[in-house]
Amino acid sequence: MFATLNRNLLKSIMLFDGVFSLATAGLLFAFSGPISGLVGPLATPDVLRAFAVFFVFWGGFHLAVGRQEQPSPAAVRFVMIGDALWVLGSVAVLVLGHGSLTAVGMGLIAVATVAVADILLIKQIGLGRQRKALLA
């Protein structure tokens, strides 16, 4: 199993990110009220549902790119920019909006930020491997 994942790391991480984004969208749609209460007063159910809509499109795009035999380098760079902006935005929320977040909310945002940064790094490694394989 790991050999298959390692052979096409970029395709695997794009598919994983797509599925994870769609699952996150489902959770946010289904539990926007309770999650809102955990995060803080600025994370209203409507705000969380808006994020859910974003995750539907984000996840769908990842799945479309990940289903390609060789994921498009331009599309991967596009999502990597999005991931980087997500990390920067999350850090800004933690620094500037910490007073409007609960401890659980800060923890959730911090964990999500680290996860997105890790996924960004794996995409970068996968893109490099794909480039090397094409040149070989």
N, C-alpha and C positions, 0 to 999 in steps of 0.2 A: 504494500500500500504506500509506504513512504517513498519507495523508488518511483512510483507513478507520480506522486506529488512533486518530488524533486525534479523529475524529468521535465515537467512543464510547470514550474513554480508560478509563473505569471498567470497562466490560464487558471490554475487552481486557486490562487489568491483572489483573482477577479470574481470567480464563481462563488467562493466563500463570502466575499464582501457583499455580493449581490443577495445571496440568501440571508445573510445576517441583517442587512439593511431592511429587507422585506419582513423579516421576523420582528425587528425593532418597530417597524411601522405597525404591524399587527398588534403588538403589545401597547403601543402608544394610543392606537385607536380604541382598543378594548378597555384599557385601564387609565385613561388620561386623568380622570378625577383623582383616584388614589395616588398616582405617581405625582400629580401636581401638589398634593398635600405633603408628600415626602420631600420635594425639592425646594419649595419656597413660594412666597406669594406672587412673584413675577412669572412663574411658570404655570400660568393658568391652563385649564383644560383646552381652551381654544389655541393657545400657543403650542401646546404639545400635539394637538391634532394637526396644526400647520406643519410641524416637524415631521409628523407621520406622513403627510402628503409628500413632502420633500423626499423622505426615505423610500417611498414607493417608486418615484421617478429615478432616484439615485440607484436603488437596487436593480430596477429594470435595466438601466443603462449598463451597469456592471455585468449583469447576466448576458445581455446582448453582446458585449465586447468579449466576455469570457467564453462564449460559445464559439467564437471564431477559432479556426485551427491555429492561427498565430494572432494573438490579440494585437490590434492596431497600436503601434507605438504612440501615435498622436492622441488616440483616445485614452491610453494609459497615462500619458503625461497630463492630460486634462483632469483626470480623476486624482492624480497625485497633487496637482495644484489645489484642487478642492479639498483634499485631505489636509494639506498644509494650512490652508485658510481655516479649516475647522479647528485644527490644533491651536493656531494663533487666536482665533475667536474664543475658544474655550479658556485659554489662559487669561485673556482679557476679562472674560466674565468672572473667573475666579478672583482676579486681582481687583477689578473695579466694582463687581457686584456682590462681593462676599457678604455684605451686610443684609442682602435680600435673599440669601440662601440659607437653608438649614445645614447642619453638619452632614446629614445624609445626602443632601443635594450637592454639597461641595465634594463629597466622596464619590458620588456617581459621576459627576462631571470630570473629576480627576482621573478616575478609572477609565472612562470613555476616551479621554484625551490621550492617555498612555496607549490604549488599544489602537486608536486611529494612527498614532505616531508609529507604532510597531507595524501596522498594516502598510503604511506608507513606505517604511523601510523595506519590507518584503517585496512590495511592488517594484521598488527601485532595483533591488537585487535581481528580481525576475526579469525586468526589462533589460538589465545588463547581460544576463544569461542568454536571453532571446537574441540580442544583438550579436553576441559572440557566436552563437550557433548558426546564425545566418551568414556570418563572415567565414566560418570554417568550411 
